[in-house]
Amino acid sequence: MGNECRLERDCVGELEVPGDAYYGCQTLRAMNNYHITGIPISHYPRLLVALAYIKMAAAQANASLGLLDETIARAICRACEEIVDGKLHDHFVVDVIQGGAGTSTNMNANEVIANRALEIMGHEKGCYDVISPNTHVNMSQSTNDVYPTALRIALILEIRELIDAVVYLREAFEAKGVEFADIIKMGRTQLQDAVPMTLGQEFQAWAVMVGEDEHRLMEAQGLVHEINMGATAIGTGLNAHPDYARAVTEKLVELTTLPLVLSPNLVEATQDTGAYVQLSGVLKRLTVKLSKICNDLRLLSSGPRCGLNEINLPPMAPGSSIMPGKVNPVIPEVVNQVAFKVIGNDLTVTMAAEGGQLELNVMEPVLGQSLFESINILRRGCLTLADKCVRGITANADRCRELVENSIGLVTALNPYIGYERSTEIAKAAIESGRSVYDIVLEKGYLTSEELEDILKPENMTQPRFFHR
């Protein structure tokens, strides 16, 4: 920024604004007030693009209704187009968490757009008698309809990328499910031997777990499509033309190509943040599943000599500063930590949604920041898990089979043939003696060797089959 300043005034007083800044005194005041996260709203470029689309749609709607001069409207739209194209983003400087229900974000956009539009029309920055941030750029609007609508548009775009990442991870698990389809291993419940399965079945199950939430994300995204443009302050539409809400929504749909719909009750829509709670819950649901899967990957790869050692995770980094040769499951570990953060953000979203009072929820800045952060780290977590872990996993097939053949869990397959009580007797005898289930059954004469070969064949236990007593 240059050393020259321009003097600007708002209802609180006067401030000197850097001469080459496109923002104005209300933005500068917010910069001075909110030293909270150190993260400016420009950290979320889709939010800025959403704000630009809204201001462009509003200018076009107001001009079509005869409320805004066509020349001013065109200048505002040109400034907005530049923001959509990625320009001027470094002038969106207010902290992402702020008081005032997002007013500082809205005014940051109004001031940047007004000052750039002034330049486009051949005027100096700050000539607000020609184009005013409030009178012209914010015409027929309030922070209370602009900010939540911008959040929703940005979230829709962010969710799209998250869904792509979830699909990518699901496909990685599916590929391993096919690769490991013929590898027999022991299934476990409560960390104890259960019954045989294939390693492919384990990975396919994880693919289904992840894939289910593709659809949940789409459902949650659908709720976010409802907007409250035209609500102005509390939903009554004060200071807006009767046709403005419909007109601005149509323009916004045209500009964004998103299936946005105007809420049938703008008073309700201005205060209700239930869609955010629903979305956050789906993010938590997905991340809890991913964390569980990562716990499983860490267990199955534990060892290499003194653990389960059924699979090998790709070695990504030395695991210890003191223990030579140690390699840790760092990728599942980092995804576990992503989960902890998303779960914490879900509580923040819950409390922020509950913290609304009467006709407005003023906590939307922290609510929006929490959702953006969760979506972004979850998306990166999915891609990281797929590329740096799942796709490089190899199986220790001999180790898997050894554990199955030495397991007491094989006795479960005998239930239909010799009964639960005799099967329990066999299991106890095998545990106490260290002998195999096969040998003890044969010794007691409960079944022939031919029958046992068929019944206790692990491959025959991985799916339903007919049996004869």
N, C-alpha and C positions, 0 to 999 in steps of 0.2 A: 504494500500500500504506500502511496505517496505521503508526503508530509502535509500537504494542503488539506484543509478541512472545509466542510460546509456546515452551516448552522441549521439544524432542524428542530422543530417544536412538536410536542404531543401534549396531551392533557396533563401530564405530570410536570413538564417543563421543557427547557432547551438542552440540547446536547450537540457537541461537535462531532460530526461523522466524517471519517476519512473521505477525502474528495473523490477517490477512485472506487469507493465501495458502491455496489449497486443496492445493498441493503440500506435502511434508513435508521432513524433514531429509535423506533420501537424495537427493532432487532438488536440494536446496540444496547439498549436498556436490558433486554433479555440476556444478552451475552454477559453483562455485568451482574445480573441477578442469579444466574443458574450455572454455578461451577459444580456440577453434580457428577456426571460420568466422564466428562472429557470427550464424549463422542458427539459430534455434531450431526444434525439430521442429514447432512450430505453423505454420511456413512451408509444410508439406505437410499440409493439412487432411484429405486422404483417409487419410493414415496415422493420424491421430487417430481418425477415424471407424472405421477398421479395428480399431484397438485397442479402441474402445468395443464394437463388435460381438463381439469375441472375449471380452471380460470379461462381457458380457451372456450370451453362449452358455454360457460356463463356469459362471456362477452358476445358470442354468437347468438345465444338465446335473447339476451337483452337488446341486441341490435335488431333482431328480427321482430321484436315486440315494440320497436320504436323508442326504447328507453336510453340507448347508448348510441352516441355519434358513430357513424360507420368508420370514419377515419381513425378514431381512437380505438374502436373495436379491432380494426385490422392491425394496428400497431401492437395492441395487447396480444393478439394471436401470433404475430411474428415473434415476439419475445418468448411466448410459451413454446413455440416450435423449436426455438434454440435450446430451451431447457430440455425438451424431449430428446433433442439430438445430443445431449450431454454437455452443453455449454452452460456457463455461469454457476455450475454446481458448487464451486468453492466459495460462493457468496451466501450459501445456506449454512449459517454458522451457529444457530442456537442449539443448545444442548438438547439431546433427544428426550431427556426427562426434564419436565418443566411444569410450573404451576400454570393455572389459567385455562385448563382443558384444551390446550393446543393453540391458544390464541397467538403465542409467539411464533409458532411454526406458520400459521396462516398469514400473519403480518410479515414474516420474513419473505414469504412467497409474494405477497402483495407489493412489498417495497421493491424487491428485485425486478419484478415484472414491470412495475410502473416506471422505474428509472431506466430500464432498457427500452421500454416503449417510448419514453421521452426522447432518448437518443435516436431511435428510429425515425421519429418525427422531426428531428433537427433541433431539439431543445437540450438544455443542460440538466444533469441529474438534480433532483430536488425541486424542480419547477412543478409543484403539485397542484398549482392553480390550473395547469393544463391537463395533466393526468394525475389523479390522486389515487394513492394505494387503497383508500377506503371508499371514496365516492365512485370511482370508476372500476378499478380492478376487482373490488369486493362488492360490486353492485348486486343487489338481490340476494346477498349471501350473509352467512354468519359463520364464525369458526365452528359453531355447533352442527352445521350440516357439511361444511367443507372438510373439516378434519376427519370425522368418521368415514366419510365417503372416500377420502384419499387413502386412509388406512385400509379400507376394504379392497380398493382397486389394487393397491400394492400387494396386499396379502394374496389376492387371487393369482397374481403373477408369480409370487414366491412359491405358492402351493404347487403350481404347475411344475416348477423345477424340482420340488421335493418329490412329487409323484414320479417324475422321470428317474430320480435317483433310487427310489424304492423299487421300481420296476427293474432297474439295472442290478440291484442287489438280489432280488428274487431270482432273476435269470442266472445269476452266479451260483446260487444254491441249487437251482434246478439242474444245471450242468453237472455239478458234483454229484447230485442224486443219481443221474444217469451213469456217470463214471464209476460210482461205487455200488452199483445195483447188485453185484454178485458177491460182495464181501460180507460174510457172515460175522456178526458180532453179538455181544451180550447186551440186551436192553436192561435198564436199571430203574428201580423205583425206590425212593428214599435212600439213594446212594447204595442200595443193596442189589445183588443179582436178581433179575426178574426172569425174563424169557428171551430166547434168541430173536434177532431181527437182522436186517441188513443195514449196513452203513448208509446205503442209498436211501432206505426208508427214513433214516434219521435226517438226512439232508433235505429230502423232499418235504418232510414235515416242517422244517424251518422255512422252506420256500413258501409253503401254504400259509404259515403264520404271518410272514411278512406280506404276502400277496393280499391277504384279507384286508389289510389297512390301506391298500390302494383305493378300494371302494369306500372305506370310511372317510378317507381324505376327500374324495370326490363329493361325498354327501355333505361334509362340513363346508367345502368350498361353495356348494350350492347355496347354503344359508348366507354366505358373505355377499352374494350377488344383490341382495336387497339394500337399497341406499335411501337416504333421506334428503336428497337435494331439494331445495325449496322450502325446507322446514324453517329456515332462518333461526331465530333464537331458541324457541322451545317447541316448534312443530306447528305453530299456528300460521306460519307464512307471512308474518308481519313484514312490511316493506317490499314484498315481492308481488309481481303481477299475478293475477289469478291463473294465467296460462304458463307461468314461468316454470313451475316444477316439472310439468310434462315436457316443455320445450327443452329445458336444460338436460333432462334425462335422455331425451332422444338424441341430442347433440353428443352427449357423453358416450352413448352406445355407439354412435357413428364413428367417433374419434378413436375409442379404445378397442372397438370390435368385440367387446365383452357383453355377455347377455345380462346386463344390469337391469334391474326392475325397481320401479319406484314403490316404496312402502305404501300400503293402503291407509296406514295411520301414522302420520308424521310425528305426532306427539309421542306415541309409543316408541317409534323408531329412534327418536332423538335421545331417549333415556335408556333404552334396552340394549345391553351388551351381551345378551345370551348367546349370540352366534360366536363370539370370541371364546366364551367358556366352552362351548361345544368343540370348537376347533382345537383349543388347548388340550381338552380331554383326549381327543384323537391323537394328538402329538404325544401325549403321555402314554397312551395305550401302545402306540407303535414303539416308543423308546423303551418301555418296560419289556416288551417282547425281545427287542434287540439286545438288551442287557442280559436277559435270561439266556439267549442263544450264545452270547459272548462268554457267560459263565460256563456253559456247556463246552464250548471250544477250549477254554482254559483247562477244564477237567479232563477232557478226552486227550489233550496233548500233554498232560502232566507227565513229568519224568525228567529225562528220558529213561532212566533206569529204575526209578523208584515210584513211578506213578502208573497211570493207566496206559499211556503211550500208544493209544490206538490210532491216532493221527499225528501228522507233523504239520505245524504251522510254518509258513515261510519265515526264515530268520531275517529280521528287519534291522536289528541293532544289537551290539554287545549288551548283555544284561546286567553286568555288575562291574563296579570299579575295583572290587577286591577278589571276586571269584572268577578265575580264568575260564574262558570257554562257555560261560553261562549265557543262555539266550532266553529272554523272557517273552511272554505273549503280549507284547506291547500294544498291538493293534486292538485286540479285544479289550484290553485295559482302558485304552483311550475312549472307546465307544461306551464302556461302562460309565466313564466320567461324563460323557455327553448326556447319558441318561440321567445322571444325578442332577445335572444343570437343568434339563428340560422339565424334570419333575418339580424342581424348585420354582422354575418359571410358571408352571401350572398353578402352584399355590399363589404366586403373585397375581396372576390373571384372575384367579378366583376371588381374592381379597379386593382387587381393584374393581371388579365387576360388582361386588357386594357393596363397595364404598360409595356408589352413586347415591345421590339424594334428590328427591323430587323430580324436576323436569330435565335433569342433565347429570351425566356421569363425568366429573371433572378429572377422573383418574386415567383417562384414555392414553395419555402419553406413556405411562409406565406399562400399561396393558399392551399397547402397540409394540413398544420396545421389547417386551418379553416374548411376544409372539414372533417378531422378526428374528430375534436371537435364536429362539428354539428351532424355527424352521431352517435357518441358515446352518446351524451347527449339526442339526439332524441330517440335513442333506449332505453335508460334507462327511459326516460320520458314515452314512450309507455308502458313499463312493469310496471312502478310505477302506472300509471293511471289505468291500467287494474286491477292490484292486490290489490291496496290500496284504490281504489275508485269504479270503475264501478261494479266489481263483488259483492260489498257489498251494493249497492244502494237498498233501499226499496221505495215503493210507498205509498203515502197517498191517497188511492182511494176515500175515502169519501170527502176529501177536493177537489180533482180534479173534482168530479161530482158536488159538490156544486157550484164551480166557473162556470161550464158550465151552470147549470140550472138558475143561476142568471145573465147570460151574455146577453147583448143586441145583441151580435153577432149571436144569433139564428135567428134573423130576416132575415139574408141573405138567409136562406132556403125558405123564402116565395116569393122571387123574381119571380120564374117561375109561381106562382099561383095567386098572387095579383098584380104583377108588381113592378118595382123599386120605382115609386113615392109613392105608398101606403106603401110600406115597409119602405121607408124613414120617412114617416109620423108616422108610428108605432114606429120606433126607437126613434124619437124625443120625442114622447109622453111618452115612457117608461123611457127615461133619466130624463125628467122633473118631472114626477110623482113618479118615483120609483116603479111603478107597473110592472108586468111581461108582456112580449110580448104576451104570451098566452091569458091573461085576456083582453088586449086591442083589439086584433084581434077578439076575441069572442064577445066583447061588440059592436064593429062596424059592426058585422055581415058579415065580409068578408069571413069567413070560419066556418064550423061546428066544434064542439068539436072533433068529430071522425077524421075529416081531420087534425085538428091541432095535435092531439095525434100522428098521423102517421108522419106528416111533421116535427114536432119539436122534435121528438124522436132523441136524440143525436147519437144513434147507426146508424141511417139511414143517417147521414150526413158525415160519415167517408169514403164514397166511392161513385162513380157515381151510379145513379139509374134513372129509367124512371119516368116521372111525367105526369099528365094530368091537363090541365087548367080547 
